[in-house]
Amino acid sequence: MRTRSKRYKAVATKVENKSYTIAEAVQKVKETASAKFAEAVDIAVRLGVDPKKADQALRGTVALPHGIGKEVRVLVIAKPPKDDEAKAAGADHVGYQDYLDKIQQGWADIDVIIATPDVMGELGKLGRILGPRGLMPNPKSGTVTSEVGKAVKEVKAGKIEFRVDKAGIVHATVGKATFGQAQLVENIQSFLATIVRLKPSTAKGTYIKSIALSTTMGPGVHIDRNEVAAH
């Protein structure tokens, strides 16, 4: 059985066993953020989908209005002249064969990989390494593109990728506990609106089953799923 710290138990008393509005939930997670570092604010949405079915394996991207409060490290795998375009856009790492070799050797000091279509044949061979880490570029998420400059700028500005896991849950970071109340609310509303918009046409029954918000070290706060339809 997991043992909770005294700090966790103390802040957990501030959260009632009920569902809150988005604004109320944000206020609660800010109140329960008591770690000595700037805690991330994470959201978990349990969906009424069957991830085993290809047409219900939800994945997508959303540009959060206020970003996530973290410097996103971007690697662009591209050949000339696209490599110069990526560098000009602010990519942290740019290259081709040299980075394929580094990844093969275990290097993964990055958050997002963007690649041009012509290099995917070679990059795809590293799927067993990149796939489990969630780093494999994908056209659906906009990370396989000829417009590498645009893609780099979007990721740096706060565009995040998400996908449903085997349990039918979508996890994402939507900011920092140090963000203002309105900033977090707007980020969460944008994220949930995207989840609703991407509802698979084959999904039956209740689509959004539950929503929970939490900080890195804090307790979960449930958001009333009936409020989502209004955003």
C-alpha positions in Angstrom: 0.0 0.0 0.0 1.3 3.4 -1.0 2.3 5.6 2.0 1.4 9.3 1.7 3.6 12.0 3.2 2.4 14.4 5.9 2.6 17.2 3.4 0.3 15.4 1.0 -2.2 14.4 3.6 -2.3 18.0 4.8 -3.1 19.5 1.4 -5.4 16.6 0.5 -7.8 17.8 3.2 -8.5 20.9 1.1 -10.1 18.8 -1.6 -13.6 17.5 -1.1 -14.9 14.3 -2.7 -16.9 16.1 -5.3 -16.7 17.5 -8.8 -15.7 21.1 -9.3 -16.1 23.6 -12.1 -12.9 24.2 -14.1 -12.3 27.5 -12.3 -12.8 25.9 -8.9 -10.6 23.0 -9.7 -7.8 25.3 -10.8 -8.1 27.2 -7.5 -7.9 24.0 -5.6 -4.8 22.7 -7.4 -3.1 26.1 -6.9 -3.9 25.9 -3.2 -2.5 22.3 -2.9 0.7 23.0 -4.7 3.1 23.0 -1.8 6.3 21.6 -3.2 9.5 23.6 -3.2 9.6 23.7 -6.9 7.2 25.0 -9.6 4.8 22.1 -9.9 3.3 21.2 -13.3 -0.5 21.1 -13.6 -1.6 17.8 -15.2 -4.9 16.7 -16.6 -6.2 13.2 -17.0 -9.4 12.6 -19.1 -11.0 9.1 -19.1 -12.8 8.6 -22.4 -15.5 6.1 -23.5 -13.4 4.8 -26.4 -11.8 1.5 -27.3 -8.1 2.2 -27.9 -7.6 -1.2 -29.5 -9.7 -0.1 -32.4 -7.7 2.0 -34.9 -10.6 4.5 -35.5 -10.9 5.1 -31.7 -7.1 5.4 -30.9 -7.5 9.1 -30.3 -4.4 11.3 -30.8 -3.9 15.0 -31.7 -2.4 18.3 -30.9 -3.5 21.5 -29.3 -1.9 24.9 -29.1 -2.4 26.0 -25.5 -2.9 29.8 -25.3 -0.3 30.2 -22.6 2.0 27.3 -23.2 3.0 24.8 -20.5 5.7 27.0 -18.7 8.5 24.8 -19.9 11.2 25.2 -22.5 10.5 22.5 -25.0 13.6 21.0 -26.5 13.1 20.3 -30.2 15.2 18.1 -32.5 14.6 18.5 -36.3 15.8 15.6 -38.5 16.2 17.1 -41.9 18.6 17.5 -44.9 19.7 20.8 -46.5 18.1 23.3 -47.1 15.4 22.4 -44.6 18.0 22.2 -41.8 18.7 25.9 -42.1 15.0 26.7 -42.0 14.7 24.7 -38.7 17.7 26.5 -37.2 16.3 29.9 -38.1 13.0 28.9 -36.4 14.8 28.2 -33.1 15.2 24.4 -33.1 17.5 23.2 -30.3 19.1 20.5 -32.4 19.2 20.0 -36.2 20.8 17.4 -38.3 20.4 14.1 -40.0 22.7 11.1 -39.9 24.6 12.4 -36.9 21.4 12.5 -34.8 20.2 9.2 -36.1 23.5 7.7 -34.8 23.1 9.5 -31.4 19.6 8.2 -31.0 20.7 4.7 -31.9 23.3 5.0 -29.1 20.7 6.0 -26.5 20.7 9.8 -26.7 17.2 11.3 -26.0 17.8 14.7 -24.3 14.8 16.1 -26.2 11.0 16.6 -25.8 9.9 16.6 -29.5 11.2 15.4 -32.8 10.1 17.0 -36.0 11.1 15.4 -39.3 10.7 16.0 -43.0 8.9 13.2 -45.0 12.1 12.3 -47.0 14.0 11.2 -43.8 11.2 9.0 -42.3 12.5 5.9 -44.1 15.6 6.0 -42.0 14.1 7.5 -38.9 11.4 4.9 -38.9 14.0 2.2 -38.3 14.4 3.7 -34.8 10.8 3.1 -33.9 11.5 0.6 -31.2 13.6 3.2 -29.5 11.5 6.3 -30.1 8.0 4.7 -29.9 8.0 3.8 -26.2 9.3 7.3 -25.4 6.6 9.0 -27.3 9.1 10.7 -29.6 8.4 9.2 -33.0 7.2 11.9 -35.4 3.7 11.5 -36.9 1.9 13.3 -39.7 -1.3 13.5 -37.6 0.5 15.5 -34.9 2.2 17.7 -37.4 5.7 16.5 -36.6 6.3 15.0 -40.0 6.1 18.0 -42.3 8.0 19.9 -45.0 7.2 23.1 -43.1 9.7 22.5 -40.4 10.1 26.2 -39.5 6.4 26.6 -38.9 6.3 23.3 -36.9 9.2 24.4 -34.7 7.6 27.8 -33.9 4.2 26.1 -33.0 5.8 23.6 -30.6 7.9 26.4 -29.0 4.8 28.5 -28.6 2.9 25.9 -26.6 1.6 23.3 -29.0 1.4 19.9 -27.3 0.7 16.4 -28.5 -1.5 13.9 -26.8 -2.8 10.4 -27.3 -5.1 8.0 -25.5 -3.4 5.2 -23.6 -4.4 1.5 -23.3 -6.7 2.3 -20.5 -8.6 4.9 -22.5 -7.1 7.9 -20.7 -5.5 11.0 -22.1 -2.8 12.6 -20.0 -1.3 16.0 -20.6 0.4 18.9 -18.9 -1.6 22.1 -19.2 0.7 24.6 -17.3 2.4 25.3 -14.0 0.9 25.9 -10.6 2.6 29.3 -10.8 0.4 30.4 -13.7 -2.4 32.8 -13.1 -5.9 31.5 -12.5 -7.2 32.7 -15.9 -4.2 31.3 -17.8 -4.7 27.8 -16.5 -8.5 28.0 -17.0 -8.0 29.0 -20.7 -5.4 26.3 -21.3 -7.7 23.6 -19.8 -10.7 24.9 -21.8 -8.7 24.8 -25.0 -7.4 21.3 -24.3 -10.9 19.9 -23.4 -12.5 21.6 -26.4 -10.0 19.8 -28.6 -10.7 16.5 -27.0 -14.5 17.0 -27.6 -13.9 18.1 -31.2 -11.8 14.9 -32.0 -14.5 12.5 -30.7 -14.4 9.4 -32.9 -17.6 9.0 -34.8 -17.6 5.3 -33.8 -17.4 5.9 -30.1 -20.6 4.9 -28.3 -22.2 5.8 -25.0 -20.7 8.5 -22.7 -17.6 10.0 -24.3 -16.0 11.9 -21.5 -16.3 9.7 -18.4 -14.2 11.7 -15.9 -11.7 14.5 -15.7 -9.1 15.0 -13.0 -6.7 17.8 -12.4 -3.6 17.6 -10.2 -0.2 19.1 -9.6 3.0 17.1 -9.7 2.9 16.4 -6.0 -0.7 17.1 -5.2 -4.0 15.2 -4.9 -6.4 14.8 -7.8 -9.3 17.3 -8.2 -12.3 16.1 -10.2 -13.8 18.4 -12.8 -17.5 18.2 -13.5 -17.6 16.5 -17.0 -21.0 18.1 -17.7 -19.3 21.5 -17.8 -17.1 20.5 -20.8 -19.9 20.7 -23.3 -20.2 24.4 -22.6 -16.5 25.0 -23.7 
